[in-house]
């Protein structure tokens, strides 16, 4: 790890493990991007900028500066000076003009990594873990200072970027776009990988070749969304799991975003990521600052798998926080698919009583315990216990469950309000709305205006009363609809377009209060399933409900896509009943357990009603989870199968960091007639060591043989069958 400045050519070189990133100050103080990729010994790569080619530099050809601006690989491109490629920042000054002109002013280099005000971000556990470069750019006529912040991690191929803008002038300035990163690639032969989908089929991997013009994914829903995840990878055409160059980008943010690649006229590629500029403005008064969220950039010279494992290591060690950062999560049973809204205290206790006998450790009471809520059409915002359902009150129920040796968890949807609620009748102005327009319902609910501190204080006060009333050790925080009619009764006209971002900052504020006041509580985020599975949420909760689709076969794709940049330890995953409530498919109980074991593991069913055979299988399933959880939670994850390319089977591995053991999991999705066993090549082992599969300790094979020749998987009869193998170093 090192960040150096070459005074002679005014260039910066950032080294992060085996990755190098270079930028350089050129003519008239413009900042150029030089290189991003595998580590190099060189300190001067000025030749890559082609400054000795037409249109040359302004010093030698100022009559054609606009062409210079439109060809230079800009580190942080602006709008209005002749660079007609996509830009990273635009403003509106006191005269209503939108031109911005940023020139180098100063820089500083220091150990460690700064926090971002009001925003989640990766962090260092010690100052020697990373080094930071801040480059201050200025637009003197507009009175703006823009600080580009880069952090290079020592032991990971990770460079993070964020931007801070300060109004140092005497007049107001509006930001109309503020992206967090721009990278220029000296190449147009790249593929773009994104994670797309919808409710119940989140994060499906899609790979397309870049072409001339702009291609992007984004969200304008007020959340990172089911439809597009704030992750993108650009890679060589030949890149696969184990080879080829890959550049991964992930936005540490939970609201509107854009991720865009543009192949330009000179066959180069410009990539940008940041807050979606559609319907965005931010008024900066004199001395005010705006901080843009962080982008995590990962380079891999060994394919998608290495990129993913780098993200996983970073997020497990330098993003996820709190008591459960490095702990096994309790095995829970959630009553949602067991009962939906049809439950009372006695029914919940019956589920807990049976579950406790089987080794399940926590009961989670899902939606329907508050107000007068017996369906999804009322009571959001009325966070007080419905004692007609929870007879005797919440504490009595929690105490009964605790007496079984089980923990207790509870569901909230704190950002929402129902039209049929006491809160809405008292404060209809607290909903996000445009005056004079009808509010659009979704799931028969509206969204609370979290830009308002009074709203957040009131909601948190209600939550706090519940949390202080009983021994609650887990919260499922849900968000079940997108934003519409985005305007606030509390913001002035000139700040209305700030609401999209202020809403997200308000959510972060409330989550920060919650995790600070109740550090022992395990927080699991959820947004109608996986609509807010992003690094911003992981900063507050070590796990996120991966999808409302709990079908084991569907989850193969969902969990595969999620693992592109998010660790398996963060994936909320449960064993549910069959036929599955989302797709109607029936899969073996064993397979459901093996697929859920990839994530946090738990149950979502009525344990009092399932078959005796399934019920009897739970203790052994829990024992198996406990045996392998440390390996799953801390080991290196290797994808072997790919359901997006071959939906007949899937396989994956977890390998201990010291390569002393490995867990191999295989799912036969569709059985085949008249076929011999399938040969699967393992990954990640020590090629020079010998391993045995735990069930056959006398049969040893080298790691090289297991990876180059593979193992034969047979003996599975029927669809949706699975097996796991545990390899131990001899």
N, C-alpha and C positions, 0 to 999 in steps of 0.2 A: 504494500500500500504506500503510495506516495502521490503528492500533488506538487508539481514543480512549475516555475515560471522562468521562461527563457527571455532574458531582457533584450537580447540582440534582435530576435525576430518577434518579440512580444507574443509568444505563444504559451499556452498552458497545456500540461500533460497530466492526466489523471490515470493512475494505475490502480485497478481493483482486482486483486488476485491475478488471474491471467488475462485480464481485459484492459484495454487501453482506450482512452477517450481524449481527443485533442481539439482545441479551439485556438483561434489566433486573432489578434487585433491587426487590422490592415488599414488601408488608406482612409484618411479622414476620421479614424476612430471606429469604423464599422467592424463588427465582430463576425468572423467567419467560422463555420464548422469545418474541421479538417479531417477527422478520422474517428471511427468507432468500430472496434473489433478486437481481434486477438492481440495480445501484448506484443509490443515492438521495442527494440533497444533505442530506436532513433528519437531524437529530440526535435528535429526539424523536418517537417513534411510539407513545406510551403509549396513545393511544386504541384501538389494535388489541387491547389486553388487555381492554377492556370492564369496567374496574374500577368504572365508575359504573352498572353494571347489576346486577340481582339475580343472585347472592346478595350482591353488593358485597364489600368487603374486610373482614377480621377486625376492623379498627379500628372500623368502623361497624356490623358485624353479626357479632360473634364467636359468637353463638348458633348460627350456621349455617356454621361454618368447614369442616365436612366437604364441604358443597356447593361452597364456594369452591375447595377442593382438587380437586374433581372437574370443575371447569370451567376453571380457570386453565391456559393453555398452558405446561406445566412444561418448564424447560430440562433438568432431570435428575430425572425423577419417581421417588419412593420408594414403598415398600410399607407399608401399614398405617395411613395417616392420612386415608383417605377418598377418595383418588384411585383409582377402580376401573378406570381404563384400564390398559393394559400399563405395567409399571414397568421402570426401568433398573437398580435396585439393591435387593437385599434381604439381610438379615443374620439371624443367630441370636446373641443376646447371652448373657451368662452365666446368665441365668434361663431360657433356652430360648425367649424371645420373638423375634418376627421383625419388629417395627416398626422403621422407620428414619425419622429426622427430620433432614433436612439444611437448615441455614440459612447464609446468607452470613457469612463471617468476614473475608476480606481478598482482595486481588488484587495482581498485579504485571504490568507490561507491559515487554517487552524485545525487542531485536533478535535475530535468529537463530532457531534451532530446537533444542530439547534432544533428546538421544538417549533412547531408551527402554531401560531396563536389561533385558538378556537378550533383547530383541525386535528384529526388523527394523522399520524405519520409513523414511519419506522423510527427506531431509536437505537442508540448504542448502550450496551451494558457497562462499558468503560470507554474513556476517551481515546485509548489506543486501538480501539476496534475500527475506527474510521477516521477519515480526514475530510474537511469541508473547504470548498472554494466558493467565495462570494465575489461576483463580478458586478460592479455598479455601472449601469448605463444611465445616460441622462438625455433628456429632451429639454434643452434650455428654454426655447420659446413657450413650450407648454407648461414648464415648471414641474416636470416629472423626473423622479429617480426610479429606475427599475433595477432591482437586484436579482440577478440570476444565481440561484443557490444549487450547488452540486455537492453531493457527498459520495465518496468512494469507500467501499468497505474493504477491509484488509483480506479476509479469508474467503470472500464470496465474489463471484463475478457480477457485482451489483453496483450500479451508479444510480442515485436518486436525484431528481430535479424538482425544484419548486421556484416560484417567482413571488417577489414582494414589490409592490408599487407604492410609492409615497408621493404625495402632492407637496412639493417644496416651494411652490409658487404662491402668489397672492390671490389667485382666482380659482373658482371651482373647475374641475375637470371631470368628465364622465368617461369611465371605461365602458366600451361597447363590445370588447372581446379581450379576454385574458387567458390564453392557453398556458399550460405548464411546461410543455416541452416541444422542441422541434429538432429533428435529426435529419441531416441530408445524407443520402446514400449515393455513392458514385456508380449507380447500377440501376437498371430497369428490369433485370431478369430475376424477379422475386415473386414469391407467393405470399398471400395474405391469409392468415388463419384467424378466424373469429369464432366466438361462442354465441350462438343464436338460438331462438326457440320461442316458447310461449308457456303459459301455465301448464304444469304437469309434464313438460318436455323441455326443461331448461338446459342451457349450455350444450347444445348440440354443436359439435365441431364442424366448421365449414372451411374449406380451403379453395381459394381461387387464385389464378394468375393475375398479377397486376397488369393493367393496360394503360395506354395514354389517357390522361385525364384524372379525375378524382373518384376515389372509391372509399366509402366510409361506413361505419356503424355508429349509432348514437342512441341516446334516449332523451325524450322531452316529456317524460311521464312524472317527473319529480322524484324518481327513484332510479337506481341503476338498471332495473327492469328485468323481467322474464325474457324480453325479446332480444336484448343485446347486453352482453356482459362487458364491463369496462376493461377488457383484456384484448390485446391483439399481438400476434407474432408475425414478423416478416422473416422469410427464410428463403434459402436457395431452392431452386426447383427440385434438386435431388435430396433435399433434407428429409430424413425420416426420424424414427425414434432414437437412433443410435449414431447417426452421422449427419454431416452437413452443418452449415452456419445458420443460426437462429438468433433473432433479436426479439425479445419479449418485452411488452409494455403493459403495465397494470396501473390503473388510476386509483389512488387511495381516496376515494370519494363515493358518496352514496346518493348523489342526485343526478341531474342532467349532465351528460357528457358527450363528447365527440371524439372519435378515433379515426383519423383520416390519412390516407396515403395518396399522393399525387405524383404520377409519372409526368415529367415535364418535357418541354420541347427539345431539350438536349439529352434526352434519355437518361435522366437522373430521377431519383425518387425522394420526395420530401414527405416526411412523416410528422404529424402533429397530434397531440392529445391534450385535452383540457375540458373545462366547463363549457357546455354547449352555449354558443353565443346567440342562438335563437331566443328572442324575448328576454335577453339579458342586458342589463345596464347596472352600473354602480357609480354613484356620485361620490367623488372624492373632494371634500372640502380641504382648505389649506391645513397642512400638518397631519392629515388623515392618511392611513395606510390600508392597503388591501393585500391579503395573502392568498395566493392561489394554491390549491391542493397539490400534493406530491404525486409525481409519476415515478414508479419503480421500473428501471431498465435493466434487463438481464441479457447478457451475451452468452451464447453457447457455441463451441466449435465441434460439439459432438451430439447434435440433434436435439429433438424436442424433449427427450427424456432428461438430459442434463439440464436444460432450461427449467423444466418443471421442478426437478430436485433442488435447484438453486432457489427458486421461489419458495419452496416448502421450507427449506432451512431458514431462510430469511424471516418468513412469517412466524414460524414456530419460536424463533429465538429473539427476533427484533421487531415484532409487531404485536403479537398476542401477549397480554399481560395478565396479572392477577393470580389468585390462589390456584386456579386450575390450569395455569400455563403449562406446567410439566406433570400434571396429575392425571391419573385415570379418572374418567367421568363416571358418576354413579349410573348404574343400570336402571333405567326408569321404565315405567309403564304409563302411557298417556291414555286418557279415557275418550279421546275425540272419536276415533273410528269405532270404539266400543259402544258408545252411548249417544254420540252427538249431543243434542240438548236435553235428552230424556234421562236425567239422573237426579238423584238426591244424595244426601249425606250417607244414607244407609247403603245405597248401591255402590258408592265410591269405596266405602269401607269394605264391602264384600269383595270388590276387586283387589283392594290392598291386602286383605286377609289371605286370599288365595295366592296372590303374587308373592307375598312374603315367605310363604312356605316353599316356594320354588327358587328362591335366591334373588328375586328382584328387589332392588334397594330403594326405590323412590316411586311415589305416586304423584303424577302431575294432573291437576284438575284443569281441564281446558275450558274453552268458551262456554258460557251459560250460567255462571255462578253469581252474577251481580244484577242489580236493578230488578227489572221484571222480565228478564231475557229468557224466552223459551224458544226463540227462533232468531235468525240473523237480521231481524227488522226493528230492533229496539235497544235502548239502554246503554249503548256505548257512550262513555262519559260519566255514567253513574257508577262510580267504582266503590260501591258499598254492597255488602253481602245480602243476597236474597235469602232470608231465613225461612221462607216457605219451601225452599229447596235444600238449603244447608241448615237443617233443623238443629237448633241449639247453638248455632253460630260457628264461625270459622275456627276459632281456637279449640272448641270441643272436637271438631273433626280432625284437626291437625294433631291434637294430643292423642286421639285414638289411633291414628295412623302411626305416630311416633312410638306408641306403646308396642307396636308390632315389630319395632326395630327398623322402620322405614322412614326415609326422609319425605318431605312434602314440597311440591312445587305448584305454581299457579300461572295462569295465562292472563295477559293484559293486551289490550290494543290501545295504547295511550294516546296515539295521534289522531284518533277518530271520534266522531260524535254522531249519534243517531238523531234524526228529526224527532223521533218519539223517545225523548229523554228529558229528565228534569233539567239537565245542564243546558240543552238547546232551548228549552222553553224560557230559561232564565237569561241565557246569553246567546241569542241567535247570531249576534255580530261576531262571535268568536270563531265561526266557521270561515274558511277561505271562500271569498265570494266577490263578484263584481256587482256593485250597487245597481239596482234596477233590472238585473237579469235573473232569470230562474236558475237555481242551483241544480246541477246535474247530479243525480243519484248514481251511485255504483255500490252494489251490495246493500242498497238502502242505507247508505251512510254518507256523511260529509267528512271533510278533513279540517282539523283544528288549525288555527293560525299560530304555528310554532315560532313565528318571528316575534311574537308578543311574549314578553317575560311574565305578564300577569296570567296569561293562559298557561304557560309552562308551570308557574308556581302553583296554580290551583290544581292542575292535574297531578303534579308531584305530591302535593299535600294529601290528596286522596290516596295515592299509591302508598305513601308513607304510613298512613293510618292502617292500611291493610297489612303491610309488612311488619309493622310494630305490634300488631295484635296477636300474632301467632309465630311459630317457629318455621318460617318459610325459607327454604334453602335453594330454590331454583325459580327462575322466571323465564317464561316464554313470551318474548315481546313480538307481537304480530303487527303487520300493516297490510290491510287487505284491499286497498284501492289506490289508484293513481290520482294525481292532482288535475283539477279542471277549474275554469273561471278563476285564474290565479291573480288575485288582488287582495289587498288587506285594508280593513277599516281603520287600521292604526298607522299606516304609512302615508306620508304626503305624496302628492301627485308625482313629484320628480323622483321618488324612490320606489314606485310601485314595481318596477321591473327587477328590483333587488329581492323580491319575495322568494323566488325559486331558491336562491342561495341562502337567504336568511332562514328559510324553513329548515334546510339541512343543518345549518349551524345550530338552530334551536333543538333539533333532535340530538345532535352531539352533546349539547349542553345538558340536556336532561339525562342522557345515558351516563355522562361524566358524573353528575350528581349521584345517580343511583349506584354506580360502581364504587364511588368514593365513600358514600355513607354505609353501603352494605358490601364490603369487600369479600365476605364469605359466601355470598349468593352466587350461584352459577347462572349466568345470563346466556340464554340462547336466543339469537335473533331469528326472525321469520318474517316473510312478506308474501303472504298467500303462497307459501312454499319458498321458492328460491328467487324472488324478484329483487332482493337486496343482498345477494351473496357477493360481497365486495370487500376489499381490504379495509375500507373505512369502518365497516361493521365489526370486522375481526379485531380491531383495536379495542373495542369495548366488550366483545363477547368471544370467548375462545371457540365457539361453535355456532353454526348457522343451519337451520333446517334446510336441507338440500333441495327438497321438492315435496309437494303434497302427493306426488305419485310414489307410492311405496311398493309398487309391483317390482319383484326382484329382477325381472328381465328388462323392464324399462329403466330401472336404476343402473343397469350396466352401462348404458349410454350416458345417462345423466352424471354418474360418478366419474366416468372416463373423462368427459369434457371438463368437469369441475376440477379434476386433478391436473389439468394443464398448468394451472398456476396456484391452486389452493391445496393445502395439505389435507390428507385424508382425515387427520385428527380433528379437523374443523367441520366435517360433513355430518350433519344430523341424519341418522339413518336408523330405521326401526323395522322390526319384524311385524308384519300386519297379517290380518286374517285373509282367507280365501273363500270364494272368489274375490279377487282384489277389488276394492271399492272404486277404483279409478278406471280400470280397463277390463275387469271381469275375468281376469286370467287366474287359473289355479296353478300354483307351483309347490313343489315339496317344501315342507317346513325346514328341512336341512338346508336347502338352497337359499331360502329366505334368510336364514341365519348367517350363512357364509357371505352373502352380499352385504347384509347390514353390518357385519363384523369389520368391513372396510372402514366404516365411519365410527360414530360415537357409540352406537349400539343401544337398543332399547326395544320396547314392545308397544304396539298400538293396536290393541284388540281386547275383547272381553275374555279374560282368562278364565272366568267362571263358565263360559259357554263353549269354548273350543273343544275339539275332540280330546278324549282321554290320551290318545296317542301323541297328539301335539303337546298337550300339557305335560306329559311325562318326559318329553324331549327337552323341555326348557332347562332343567338343572344341568344336564350335560352340555347344552349349548352355552350356558353361562360359564361353565367351567372351561370350555374351549376358548371363549372370548377372553377370560381372565388370563389364560395361559399365554395367549399371543398378543395381548393388547399393547404391552410395552414395545414390542417389536413393530407393530402396526403404527403406533403413535410416534415413535422416534426413529424408525428405520428409513432407509432409502426406498422409494417407491419406483417400481419398474412396470410399465405397461407392456404386455406381450401381445395379447389379442387386441382387436379393434372392431367393435360391433358396427361401426360406421362403414367398414369396408367388407367385413365378412360376418354376417349375423348368425352364423351357425354355431359359433363358440366364442368364449372370451377367457382370458387368463391374465394374471398379474402376480407380482411378487413384492414382498417387503424383505429387505436385506439389512441386517444389523450393520451399524457404522464400522465395526471392526471385522465385519464379514464372517463372524463366528457362527451365524445361523441365518436361515432364510425361511420364509413362509411362502409357499406357492399355492395359489388358488385357481381352480379351473371350473368353468361352467359349460356344460354341453347344452346349448340352447335348443338345437334340433337334432334328434337322433337320426342316424343314417343307416340304411340297409346294406348288407354285404360289404362292410368296410372293415379294414384292419385298424389297429390302434393308431392314434394321431401322435406324431412326434412333435414335441414342443421344446424349443431351445430356451434354457434358462438364462438369466442375466444377473450381472452385478456381483458374482462370486469371485473369490480369490482363485485365479487359474492354477496356481501352484499348490494349492491345498487340496486335501481329499475330504469328501463329504459323504455322510450316510443319511438316508431317510430314516426318521426315527423309528418307524415300524419295522425296518429291516436293517439293524445295525451292522450285520455282517457283510452287507453289500456296499462297498465303497467305490466312489468314482471321483476323479479329479474335477475341480471346478472347471478346468479347460474342457473336459469331456462333456460335462453337463451343459456348458454354454455353446460348444461347437457342434456337438453331436445331438444333445438333447435327451429327453426322456420320453418314454411311450406312455400315453394316456389312453387306457381302454377300460373295459368292464363296466361302462355306464350304459344302462338300458333305459331308453325313453327320453322324452324331452325334459328340459329344465333340470337336469341332474348336475350335481357338483361334487367336487372332492378337494381336499386340501392335503398338502404334503409339507412336512417340516424337516428341513435339511439342517444337519448339525456338522460343524467342522470336526473331523476325526482327530 
